[in-house]
Amino acid sequence: MVGPSLSDEDRRVASRRLKVGFVLLVAGSAALVSYQAGASPTQTAVAVGVAALAGTALLWFVLRLLRELQPPSPDRRRRY
């Protein structure tokens, strides 16, 4: 039989990197938009900070939604 290609630790590291990358993508997008709009460095820094907070909130929401959409595992199903 073929087992999983990633260990549990590798899976946790990859998940953490993906989450950080998602937040950085949102913050980087805000930085580029503010730069394109001609914002000052202070305004750009504020936009990046606010976007990082918004990205974190969006990540939390998406992860919560995905957890709710997963089918229940066999041990969590109701028995009638």
Helices and strands as residue ranges (DSSP letters): H 8-36, H 41-69
